[in-house]
Amino acid sequence: MKTKNDPKVMNLLSEYAGGYRHLITLGRILAALSALVGLVPFYDLWKIIRIAVRGEELSKIAGIAWQAVGITIAALLVYIAALLCTHIAAFRIQANMRSKLMHRIVTLPLGVFDEDGTGKIRRTVNESTAATETFIAHNLPDKAAAAATPVGLLVLLGAFNWKLGLICLIPAIIGFAFMMSMIGKDMQEKMAEYQNALDTMSSEATEYVRGVPVVKVFGQSVYSFRRFKEAIDGFGKWTTDYTKILRMPMTMFMTSINSVFAFLVFGAYVLTKGSVDADMILNVMYYIIMTPLLTVTLTKIAYSGEQEMVVLDALKRMDNILSIRPLDEAQKKEFPKDNSIVFRNVSYRYNNSSDFAVKDLNIQVESGEHIALVGPSGGGKTTAAELLARFFDVTEGSIFIGGADIRNIPQDTLMKQVSFVFQDSRLLKTSILENVRLARPDASEAEVMKALETAQCMDIIEKLPDGVHTVIGAKGTYLSGGEQQRISIARAILKNAPIIILDEATAFADPDNEVKVQAALGALAKGKTVIMIAHRLGTVVNADCIYVLEGGSICEYGTHSKLLGKDGLYSRMYDEYNSSVNWKVGA
């Protein structure tokens, strides 16, 4: 068996086990005991064969057989008790793992979910913990039984004819050597590569499924999603190469452990030297019956080693999440004096990136002012807004709200200070009432209804079967993008934060919805400090100041009229915007 990593795995698991680790130990002891007890009937079998070969005391066969049945049932009951112990521990450890992961996840910077992707984190929470549950509940007792069985087998194989027993061990030793070559350090690295390839393919598959409507509308094929195809091709190439690496050792392992019978027949032929007596017939028959047990034991050991590598990789992935540092809480707490915003020499670089997403931003917004961030895609507009809400901390510089550095503002205070209305609004599969109430859980139904009314949502509520209590996604009840956006705005209205960030808030609204969304945004922004990110430049012409970002830096800023007079990037973008708005189908 592979014992080198076993203490490491068990030490990592014991961190989550608490008092239940004693149940794991008890389960493993019971499983080993069950395996040893389960070998006793093979001795009874040898006695039955001896009576049959010699033709003596045939009346004793029935008694010995029933004794073997009783011992087999006892061994089974002991094994069931072992599984009961390991299953109780496994479920509790899995619950502890998920609890610890979720407690850490809720403390992580919101930017982590943009960088790593929610799908990858969800897979770690679900599948990595499930792998450890399977390992503890099933593989650990099987591994203990597989470890104890060879000890008992050595006794049984050597008790009656040690020469035949030694012959049976030769192919087992050869197979064991090949097995060890498949579960070393290199294979552990290959297992990590395998899980990484699965993560990549899963992520790309999710993106492809979300884009299926576009593929169908434009008559494209899977090849339209190059990254998805590349992920599939990469995974296919990896598995082919991996299979080729294991082809020879796996073939030799399976050939060796299944050739015990051939070794035994050849060995018996050599040992008898032409003279066969009753004892040799008895022992050969007995060892022939015993050899499949040796094969099964070696196979269990091989698969337990493979599962151990899976668990070790799963624990490392969980540790990667647990090792992400939450945002630092300041020792000296500061509180905003007003709703003004200042970006002072702010730069930010994403993890594993050599380029800055935003560079040397200097922005000043007075309380109650409305500013806009515009510019080409990838210019750093959303990154700048997320830095203000402290999705992640700045790499260089500082951001102040009401004169207080946001790194020194308590997290709950900062979240009460800022509201986000995202481009892609997300509603949970619960009632409209509870979706809006997420902004303020103690809000009454009357307050929620008032927010919905202010957000121009009453036409939505009136058409739903159960009104505000209708569950989104239940019984085919879904909302359009513009309708979801208005519900999201109602949530922000209920929260009533003094600083509002609007990230392409009208992007998915149809013309009818856009009018209502604009009215809802007007009500939301009244008396608030607003930062608007927009590509539809017609929505920002009345902003107090417009900042134009290109390549992560501010290339120009000013009011709409001043920027048009500069004949710079904003002026060109505005001309292009007007051209797109006034475009008509030709005759």
N, C-alpha and C positions, 0 to 999 in steps of 0.2 A: 504494500500500500504506500501511497504518497503521504508520508508523515511530516515532511519538511514544512508544509504550509498549514498543517492541521492546527497547531497551537495558535497560529495567527488568526485563522478563521474563527476558532472557538473564543479567543480573547475578544475579537471584535463583536461577536454575537453576545458574549456575556455582558457587554455594556448595556444591552437592551433587555437582557433576561431577568435581571434582579434576582428575586428568590426562586424564579422558575428554572434557573440553571440547575438546581438540584433535581428537578423533574427530568431534565435532559440526561443527567448522569444516571439516574435511576432507570430511565428508559433504555439507555445503552447497556447497562448491566443486565437488565431483564432480557434484552434482545440477544446478548451473548449467551446468557444462560439457556434461553430457548433453543439456540442453535446447538449447544452442547447436548441438551436433553434430547433434541431431535435426532441425534446420531445414535442414541441407545438402541432404537428399533433395528438399526443395521446389524447390531450384534445379535439380536434375536433372529434376524433374517439368516445370519450365518449359521445359527444353531438349527434353524428349520432346514436349510440346505444340507447340513451334515446328516440330519436324521433321514432326509429323503435319499441321499446318496448311499448311505450305509444300510437303509431299510430297517432301522432299529427304532423301537419305541415310537411308532407312528401316532399313537394316541396322544402324545405330548404336543403335537404340532398345533392343535387348536388352542391349547392353553397359552403357548408361547405367542401365537398370532394375536390373541386377544390382549395379551400383555403389551405387545408392540402397538396395537391400536390405542390402548389406554395411555401409554407414554406419549404417543403422537398427539393425542388430544390435549394432554397436559402441556406439551411444548407449544401447541397452538394457543392455548389460553394464556400462557406466559407471554407469548409474542403479542397477543392482543393487548395485554396489560402494558407492555412496552410501548406499543403504538399509542395507547391512550395517554400515557405520560408525555411522549414527545409531541403529540398533537395539541394537547393543552398548552404546553410550553411554546409551540410554534405559533399558535394563534395569538397568544399574549405577546410574544416577541414581535410578530408582524404588526400588531396594533401599536405597540410602543414605538416601533420604527416609523410608522406612518404619522403617529402623533408628534414625534420629535422632528420629522421632516417638515410637517405642516406648521409647527410652531416656529421653525427657522424660516420657512418660506414667507410667512406673513411679516417677518422683520426685514426681509431683503429689500434693497432699493428696487423701485418699480422698473428701472431700466434693465435689470437682470432678465426680465421676462421678454423684453424686446431683443436682447442680445442672444440669449440661449434658446428662446422659443418656448412657448407654453407646452407644445407637444412633447418636447424632449424632457422637460421637467415632469410632466404627467406620466410619461413612460417610466421614468426612474421611480416615482412614488408608487406606481401600481405594479410594474413588472419586476423591479428589483426586489421589492419586499415580498412579492409572491414567490420569487426564486428562493429566498431564504426560508420561507414557510415550508416549501416542498422539501428543501434540504434537511431541515430539522425534523419535520414530521415523518419523512420516509427514508431519506438517504442515510441519516445518522444511525437509526436502528439497523438498517440493512448493512451499513458499513461495520457496525459492531459485530453483527452476526457473521459477516464475511471474514472478519478478523479472527473470531473464535473458532469458526468451522475448520480452518486448516490445522489448528492444534488438535482437535478431536480426530480429524482425518489422519493425521500422522500416527496417532495411537492405533486407529483401526487398520490403517494400511500396513503398519509394522507388526501388529499383534499376531497375525496368522501366518504370514510368509513375508519376511522382511525383504527378500529379494524381489518378489513381485511388487511389493509396496514401493521399493526404490525405483523400479522400472516405471511405475505409474507417475512418479514425481519428475522424471526427466523431461517429458514434454511440458509439464506444468512450469518447471523452472525456465525453460526456453521461452514459453509464452509470457511469463512474468517479466523477463528481460525486455522483450519487445514492447510490452505494455508500459514499462517505465520510460521508454524512449518517447512515448506519446503524451506523457503528462508532466514533462519537465518545465523549466522556466520559459523556454521558447514557445511551448504550447500555451502557456499562460498569456504571453504577449499576443499570440494568435487569437485567443479567445477575446481579448480586449479589442483587437482589430475587427473581429466578427461582430461584436456588439456595436462598435462604432459604425460599421457598414449598415447594420440594421437600423440604427438611429437615423442615419442620413437618408436611407431609402424610405423610412416611415415618414420623415419630415417632408420629403419631396412628393411622396404619394398623397399626403394631406393637401399640399398645395395644388397638385394636379386635379384631385377630386373637386376642390373648390372652383377650379377653372373649367370644369367640364362644360358648363353652359356656354362659355365663350367658344370652346372647341366645337361644339355642336352647331352653334349659330354660324360660325364661319367655315364650317365643313373641313376643319383641320383634323389631324390625327395625333396620336401620342407623341409623334416626333416634333410637334409644335412646342412641347415642353422638354427642351433639350436637357435641362438639369435632371429631370426625372428619368429620362432615358439613360443619361450618363450614370446616374446612381444605380440603376438596374444593371447596366453593363459592367460597372465597377464591382458590384456585389457578385455578379456571375463570374467574372474573372477571378475575384478573390476566392470564391468557393471552389472553382476548378483548380487553382493553384494549391489551395489548402488540401483538397482531396488527393492531388498527386503526391504531396509531401507525405500524407498518411497512408497512401495506398500500400506500399511495401510493408511497413511495420504492422498495419492492421491485418493484412493478408496473412503474414507470418504468425501473428498472435492467434487469429481464428483457426488457422491450420494446426498450430501446435496444440491448443487446448482441446481440439476435436480429434486429435490423432492419438489420444491416450489408449483407445481400444486397439489400434494397430500396434503400438509399442508393446502392449500387454500380450497380444497374441504371439508376436514375434519372440518376446522374452520367454513366454511359457514354452514355446517350441524349443528354444535353446536350452532352457533349464531341464526339460524332461529327457532330452537326449534319447528319444525313442521309447522310453519306458514311462508309462502313465499309470499312476495308482489313484486310489479313491481320494486321498487327501489333496493331490494336485488338481483333480477335477473339481473338488469342493472349493479350493482357493481360487482357481481360475474363474469359475462361475460367480463366486462372490465378488471378486475384483471387477469383473465385467459389469456387474450390477452397480458397483460403487463408482465407477469412473464418471458417469454423467454428473454426479454431485460435485466432483472436482471441477468439471467444466463450468457448471453454474456458478460456483463460488468465485472462480477467476473472472468470469464475466461481470458479476456484481462488483467486484473490486475495481475493474476497469471503468465501469459506468459511474461508480461513486467518486472516482478520481476526476472524471469529466465534470460531474455536477459540482464538485468542490471548486473547480476553476470558474464555473459560472457564478457561484456564490461569491467568490473572492472578487470577481469583476463587479458584481452587483454592489457589494459593500464599498468598493472604491468609488463607484458612481454616486452612491449616497453620500459618501464622505466629501466628494467634490461639491455637492450642494451645501453640506453642513459647514464646509470650510470657507464659503463665501461670507465675507465680513458684512454685517449690517452697517448701516450708516452710523458714524460715530455720534454719540450724544455728548453735547458740550458740557463741560464742568461748570462753566459760567453761563447761565441761561439768560437770553435776551428776548424781549417782546417788542413787536412792532408798535411804533408810536402813531403811524398812519398807514395809508395804503399806497405810498409811493414805492417805486421800484428803481433800483440802480444796478446796472451791470458795469463792473469796473475791471477792465483788462481781462475779460473772461475768455479762457480757452479750454477746450475739452477734446480728449482723444479717447476713442473707444478701445476696449481691451484688444490686444493683439493687432492693433492698427498703428502704422507708423505716421499716418497723416492726421492732422487735427480736423475734427468735424466742424468746430467753430474756432476762430482765432481772433484774439484781441478785440472782443466785443465791448463797446462802451455805449450803453443805452441809459437814458434817464427818463422816467415816467413819473409825472406828478400825480397825486391822489385825484381820482376822478377822470384822468385823461384816458383817451382811447387812441392806441397806436396800432399800427399794422406792420407785420413782417411779410415781405413779398420777395420774389426772386425765382430764379430757375430751380427746378427740382434738384435736390441734393445740396442745396446751398446752406443748410444748417438751421432752417427756420424752426422745425419741430424740435431739434436738439436743444436750441436756445430756450424754447418754451418749457421743455422737460427739465432742463437745469433749474429753472425758476421754481418748479414744483418739487425739486430735489429728487428726481427719478434716479439721479446719480450725482456725485459731487464733482465740482469743477476740477480740472487738472491744474489750472492756473487762474489767478484772479479771485474776485469775490462778487457775490450777489447780495444785495441788501433789500429788505422789505421794511419800510418804515424806519430806516436807519439801523436795523438789526441784521447782522450777517445771518443768512438762512441756516448756516451750519450751527449756529448757537440758538436757534429757535426750536423749542421742543416740537417733536414730530406731530403730535396731535394738534398743537397750536397752528403749525404751518398748514396742515391739511384743512383746518377750519378757515384759514385765511385765503385759500386758493380753490377755485372750482375749474374743472376741465370739461369742455364739450368736444369730444373727439370727432374726427371725420367718420370713423366707423363705429357707430354707437353699438353698445353691447347690452342686451337685455337678458336677464336670467329667466329660466323656465319656472316662473312663479307669477303671481297675479300682478296686474298693472299697479295696484296699490302698494304691494311690497317692493316692486321695482323702483318706484319713486321714493318710497320710504327709506330706501338704502341710504339716502343722503342725510336723513335725520330719523333714526329708529324710534324716537319717542314722539314723533309727530302724530297728531290725531288724524282721523280720516277726513275731517273737515278741512284741515290745513293742506292735506294732500290734494283734495278736490280743488281748493283755491289755487294751488300751484299748477294743476293741470289746466284749469280755466285760463290762467294768465299765459300759459304756454300754448294756447290755441288748440287744446287737445279734446275739447268736448265733442267734436264731431266723431272722433275716434271712439270715445267712451260710449257714445249713444248707439253706435252700430255693432258693438260687441255684445255677445249673448248674455253675459253676466256683468256687463258694465265694468266698473273699476276692479271688480273681483275676478275678471276673466284671466285665466292662466295662459300666458304666451306659449304657443306651441301645442296646447292641448286641443284635441278634437279639430285639428286643422286650422286653428286660429293663428294667423301670422300677420305681421304688420309690414308695410312697405318701408324702404329706407328713410323716406321723409317723415313718415309717421313715427318710426323708432327715434328719429332725431328729435322730434318734438317731445316725446316722452323723456328723452335724455335731458332736454332743456328744462322740463318740469322738475326733474330731479335737482338740477342746478339751482333753479328758483327756490325750491324748498330748502336747500342748504343755505342759500343767502350769504355766500362768501363775498367779501368785499373786492376780491380780485378774480377776474374771469379770464380764462384762456380759451379761445375759440380756434380749434384746429380744423380748418376747412369744413366748418359746421354746415354749410349748404351744399356740399359736394354731391350728395346722392339724392337731392330733392328734385322732384319734377316741378314744372312751372306752378301748378296750383299749390303744391306743398311748400314751394320756396317762398311764396308770399306769406304763408302762415308761419314758416320758420323764421323769416325776417322779422315779422311782428313779434314773435316769441323772443327772439334775440334782443329786440329793442326793449322789451319789458325787462328782460334779464339784466341788460347792461345799464339800465337807468341808475345813475348815482354810483356806479362801480368803476374801478380801474380795469380797463379791458386791453388785452393783447390779442389781436386777431391775426391768424395766419391764413392767407388767401391766395388762390390763383385767379379767381374771378375778380379782376381789379375794379369792376364796377361797385363792389361791396365795400371798398376801402377809401373811396374818394373823399369822404367826410371825416376821415381820421385826423386827429390833432397832429400826428406825425407819422410818416411812413418811412420805414427802414428797409432798404433794398440790400439783400444778402446774396453774395455770389462767391462760391468756393469757400464758404464758412466765414467770410469777412463782410463788413458793411462797406459797400462801394459808394453809396450815396443815401442821403436822408433829407426829409423836409416834408412840407405839405404837398398835396396833390398838384396844386398850381405851380409851386416852385420847382418841383421835380420835372414837370412837363417843360418848363422853361429852360432846364439844364440840357435838354436834348441828349440824355444819357440812356442807360439801360432801362430805367423805368419808363421813359418816354417811348422807347422802341417796344417794350412789352405792352404798354397801353394801346399803342397803334395796332399791334397784332391782336390784342384782345377785342378791340372794336371791329376789326376785320372779321374775326370769327363770329362775333355777335350779329353782324349785319350780313353774314353770308346767306345766300339764298340759292335754291335749286334753279339751275339755268333752264331756259325755255327749250 
